């Protein structure tokens, strides 16, 4: 499996950039580290700017959150682009690679899929929030993609299969490292491949990310 693409994390916010760009970079950094509920004043301070400038360009900050979500979606699409390039013309292999990638990402909270899940949870209290809608639209597109791959693979009940796979994947994305190294997500790739086989795919041996300890 190819290594996951590196995510972009701005390192510094000097005066080589205009104030608007510094604010975007600062928000991206702080949203990744602290979540989207970080105070606008902290963003302005990190960007060597002020609240008046932040409000001028981004209002109450919703536009910065929207830009952050768009960047995470773009990074997530890069993962799918790598999968598509590595397994052109083989939808079943794309599904297997997707499962392997998601299992690897589950232990890496700064990966875009994990950050999107966290951001959606932070936005959920405002059910009609436009930013939450952006994430939901992307997840709907992801669902259509997985259904399409299941269908193109000739697997039985492709919609049902896709939803089962997505149920497991989203569970892994929300694991938040709560279980430590020996986490349920270590079985994501194995369980996903067993589902593929149950729906008509060929058997493929899969090693767990963390093997169970025995006495």
RODO-2510 file (C-alpha; in nm, 4 decimals, decimal comma):
residues 215
     n   res          X          Y          Z
     1     x     0,0000     0,0000     0,0000
     2     x     0,1308     0,3428    -0,0917
     3     x     0,1967     0,5776     0,2002
     4     x    -0,0686     0,8375     0,2708
     5     x    -0,0106     1,1807     0,1161
     6     x     0,1399     1,4314     0,3546
     7     x    -0,1065     1,6870     0,4822
     8     x    -0,0273     2,0534     0,4514
     9     x     0,0357     2,2256     0,7825
    10     x     0,1561     2,5870     0,7627
    11     x     0,4720     2,6292     0,9678
    12     x     0,4988     3,0060     1,0127
    13     x     0,3030     3,3233     0,9600
    14     x     0,5576     3,5953     0,8883
    15     x     0,4921     3,9234     0,7149
    16     x     0,5961     3,7843     0,3760
    17     x     0,2220     3,7243     0,3217
    18     x    -0,0711     3,9634     0,3204
    19     x    -0,2871     3,9768     0,6352
    20     x    -0,5706     3,7819     0,4708
    21     x    -0,3401     3,4916     0,3828
    22     x    -0,1804     3,4972     0,7281
    23     x    -0,5239     3,4696     0,8855
    24     x    -0,6130     3,1719     0,6661
    25     x    -0,2851     2,9973     0,7483
    26     x    -0,3253     3,0638     1,1208
    27     x    -0,6833     2,9354     1,1199
    28     x    -0,5807     2,6198     0,9344
    29     x    -0,3082     2,5502     1,1900
    30     x    -0,5222     2,6178     1,4970
    31     x    -0,8291     2,4356     1,3628
    32     x    -0,6156     2,1260     1,3078
    33     x    -0,4631     2,1395     1,6542
    34     x    -0,7492     2,2720     1,8669
    35     x    -1,0692     2,2333     1,6648
    36     x    -1,2900     2,4898     1,4959
    37     x    -1,4197     2,6412     1,8218
    38     x    -1,0887     2,8190     1,8787
    39     x    -1,1360     3,1883     1,9583
    40     x    -1,1092     3,4334     1,6693
    41     x    -0,8818     3,6462     1,8840
    42     x    -0,6308     3,3618     1,9041
    43     x    -0,6388     3,3269     1,5248
    44     x    -0,5750     3,6997     1,4831
    45     x    -0,2882     3,6855     1,7331
    46     x    -0,1310     3,3805     1,5653
    47     x    -0,1507     3,5614     1,2298
    48     x     0,0161     3,8777     1,3702
    49     x    -0,3045     4,0614     1,2898
    50     x    -0,6091     4,1920     1,4786
    51     x    -0,9810     4,1325     1,5160
    52     x    -1,0739     4,4296     1,2983
    53     x    -0,8857     4,2789     1,0043
    54     x    -1,0282     3,9313     1,0675
    55     x    -1,3844     4,0647     1,0727
    56     x    -1,3171     4,2695     0,7587
    57     x    -1,2206     3,9614     0,5581
    58     x    -1,4051     3,6754     0,7318
    59     x    -1,6921     3,8198     0,9348
    60     x    -1,7508     3,6159     1,2506
    61     x    -1,5159     3,3438     1,1261
    62     x    -1,7575     3,1108     0,9439
    63     x    -1,5719     3,1722     0,6172
    64     x    -1,2476     3,0496     0,7778
    65     x    -1,4233     2,7299     0,8868
    66     x    -1,5607     2,6819     0,5355
    67     x    -1,2116     2,7240     0,3866
    68     x    -1,0788     2,4711     0,6368
    69     x    -1,3459     2,2180     0,5414
    70     x    -1,2750     2,2694     0,1714
    71     x    -0,9049     2,2073     0,2325
    72     x    -0,9809     1,8822     0,4192
    73     x    -1,2089     1,7664     0,1380
    74     x    -0,9362     1,8438    -0,1164
    75     x    -0,6854     1,6412     0,0874
    76     x    -0,9310     1,3532     0,1165
    77     x    -0,9751     1,3586    -0,2595
    78     x    -0,5974     1,3282    -0,2964
    79     x    -0,6197     0,9959    -0,1104
    80     x    -0,8837     0,8736    -0,3545
    81     x    -0,6728     0,9995    -0,6471
    82     x    -0,3786     0,7881    -0,5292
    83     x    -0,6051     0,4831    -0,4990
    84     x    -0,7457     0,5423    -0,8475
    85     x    -0,3966     0,5770    -0,9955
    86     x    -0,2648     0,2638    -0,8252
    87     x    -0,5597     0,0445    -0,9255
    88     x    -0,6891     0,1847    -1,2517
    89     x    -0,9596    -0,0383    -1,3993
    90     x    -0,9848    -0,2597    -1,0883
    91     x    -1,2754    -0,1409    -0,8679
    92     x    -1,2448    -0,4299    -0,6234
    93     x    -0,8766    -0,3485    -0,5628
    94     x    -0,9756     0,0157    -0,5068
    95     x    -1,2183    -0,0919    -0,2355
    96     x    -0,9529    -0,3029    -0,0650
    97     x    -0,6956    -0,0228    -0,0825
    98     x    -0,9503     0,2233     0,0564
    99     x    -1,0094    -0,0042     0,3556
   100     x    -0,6358    -0,0422     0,4135
   101     x    -0,5867     0,3349     0,3919
   102     x    -0,8721     0,4032     0,6328
   103     x    -0,7309     0,1533     0,8824
   104     x    -0,3925     0,3246     0,8685
   105     x    -0,5533     0,6687     0,9037
   106     x    -0,7528     0,5654     1,2116
   107     x    -0,4422     0,5963     1,4287
   108     x    -0,3434     0,9319     1,2809
   109     x    -0,5777     1,2066     1,4070
   110     x    -0,4347     1,4752     1,1767
   111     x    -0,5386     1,2893     0,8615
   112     x    -0,8107     1,4765     0,6677
   113     x    -1,0737     1,2030     0,7041
   114     x    -1,0306     1,2114     1,0829
   115     x    -1,0377     1,5914     1,0942
   116     x    -1,3570     1,6020     0,8864
   117     x    -1,5251     1,3637     1,1307
   118     x    -1,4120     1,5733     1,4275
   119     x    -1,5245     1,8959     1,2616
   120     x    -1,8662     1,7493     1,1825
   121     x    -1,9060     1,6536     1,5495
   122     x    -1,8149     2,0093     1,6530
   123     x    -2,0698     2,1532     1,4102
   124     x    -2,3514     1,9100     1,4844
   125     x    -2,5131     2,1188     1,7576
   126     x    -2,6117     2,3614     1,4797
   127     x    -2,7967     2,1076     1,2625
   128     x    -2,8728     2,3543     0,9817
   129     x    -2,5220     2,4952     0,9771
   130     x    -2,3982     2,5554     0,6217
   131     x    -2,0505     2,4281     0,7048
   132     x    -2,1903     2,0986     0,8325
   133     x    -2,3829     2,0765     0,5062
   134     x    -2,0552     2,0947     0,3127
   135     x    -1,9226     1,7909     0,4976
   136     x    -2,2483     1,6011     0,4571
   137     x    -2,2497     1,6690     0,0822
   138     x    -1,8973     1,5324     0,0566
   139     x    -1,9909     1,2219     0,2532
   140     x    -2,2899     1,1671     0,0253
   141     x    -2,0539     1,1892    -0,2730
   142     x    -1,8221     0,9414    -0,1005
   143     x    -2,1166     0,7050    -0,0491
   144     x    -2,2041     0,7254    -0,4193
   145     x    -1,8421     0,6495    -0,5035
   146     x    -1,8286     0,3422    -0,2788
   147     x    -2,1637     0,2180    -0,4111
   148     x    -2,0299     0,2632    -0,7638
   149     x    -1,7173     0,0636    -0,6862
   150     x    -1,9215    -0,2165    -0,5274
   151     x    -2,1496    -0,2221    -0,8313
   152     x    -1,8610    -0,2112    -1,0811
   153     x    -1,6977    -0,5013    -0,8963
   154     x    -2,0060    -0,7128    -0,9663
   155     x    -2,0657    -0,7716    -0,5958
   156     x    -2,4060    -0,8707    -0,4616
   157     x    -2,6356    -0,6055    -0,3072
   158     x    -2,3893    -0,3215    -0,3788
   159     x    -2,5823    -0,0508    -0,1919
   160     x    -2,6174    -0,2641     0,1202
   161     x    -2,2498    -0,3621     0,1005
   162     x    -2,1368    -0,0019     0,0577
   163     x    -2,3392     0,1088     0,3579
   164     x    -2,1941    -0,1683     0,5739
   165     x    -1,8417    -0,0666     0,4711
   166     x    -1,9123     0,3013     0,5348
   167     x    -2,0609     0,2184     0,8752
   168     x    -1,7330     0,0532     0,9758
   169     x    -1,5161     0,3225     0,8194
   170     x    -1,6988     0,6069     0,9926
   171     x    -1,6764     0,4191     1,3193
   172     x    -1,2989     0,3999     1,2777
   173     x    -1,2832     0,7700     1,1876
   174     x    -1,4574     0,8566     1,5135
   175     x    -1,2492     0,6268     1,7316
   176     x    -1,0401     0,9250     1,8530
   177     x    -0,7612     0,6930     1,9806
   178     x    -0,9834     0,6115     2,2772
   179     x    -0,8738     0,2472     2,2822
   180     x    -0,4977     0,2927     2,2499
   181     x    -0,2922     0,0721     2,0186
   182     x    -0,5146    -0,2352     2,0591
   183     x    -0,8174    -0,0638     1,9047
   184     x    -1,1212    -0,2025     1,7202
   185     x    -1,0069    -0,0165     1,4074
   186     x    -0,7145    -0,2597     1,3757
   187     x    -0,9728    -0,5044     1,2372
   188     x    -1,1239    -0,2632     0,9843
   189     x    -0,9392    -0,3971     0,6810
   190     x    -0,9978    -0,7601     0,7806
   191     x    -1,3689    -0,7082     0,8519
   192     x    -1,4129    -0,5093     0,5317
   193     x    -1,2508    -0,7777     0,3227
   194     x    -1,4645    -1,0443     0,4885
   195     x    -1,7697    -0,8414     0,3888
   196     x    -1,6439    -0,8197     0,0307
   197     x    -1,6035    -1,1975     0,0226
   198     x    -1,9520    -1,2451     0,1691
   199     x    -2,0858    -1,0381    -0,1196
   200     x    -1,9010    -1,2355    -0,3882
   201     x    -1,5390    -1,1112    -0,3950
   202     x    -1,2397    -1,3420    -0,3942
   203     x    -1,0581    -1,4203    -0,0703
   204     x    -0,7487    -1,2158     0,0158
   205     x    -0,5291    -1,2702     0,3222
   206     x    -0,5145    -0,9626     0,5443
   207     x    -0,2837    -0,9115     0,8422
   208     x    -0,4193    -0,7150     1,1361
   209     x    -0,2467    -0,3876     1,2131
   210     x    -0,1964    -0,5010     1,5737
   211     x    -0,1911    -0,8711     1,6576
   212     x    -0,3701    -0,9895     1,9691
   213     x    -0,1433    -1,0759     2,2606
   214     x    -0,1663    -1,4307     2,3868
   215     x    -0,0378    -1,5824     2,7088
***
